[in-house]
């Protein structure tokens, strides 16, 4: 254990010596970020060499129950690469449409025409009074009417708001 601590301490000394050097790594990152990444890479390489050269047999005598944990100990070194040498993955372009839904109000014997019109005008964007009255008549005459169609998230919002106003709503109909 003492050998490992000495190795870590010597790694720190080596790192300090290497910090005095000027790093000229081409990178799109800011200079201080590039230097920090390079410092981490140097420290990781030194630690990897130390770990790989450490004899764990003495630890297994002291801590036999934990020897199986110490023996396979390895540190992985991540290497930075410049943009010119890295492999770029291309994104696949898909033309998948955003899910849409229809908001449908059902007829009931509780709500008045005026209440339905007021709710539609207040909640559905771009709803004018004539269109709202026409929809209220269709709801009463046909039993239901589609009052809005569009993106699913907005449809959920309008559905919830109309329902909280007391209108009888059909479940959201995805299209």
Secondary structure as UniProt FT lines:
FT   HELIX           2..19
FT   HELIX           31..52
FT   HELIX           57..62
FT   HELIX           64..66
FT   HELIX           67..71
FT   TURN            83..85
FT   STRAND          100..106
FT   HELIX           113..123
FT   TURN            125..126
FT   HELIX           129..142
FT   STRAND          144..151
FT   HELIX           152..164
FT   TURN            165..166
FT   STRAND          168..169
FT   STRAND          173..174
//
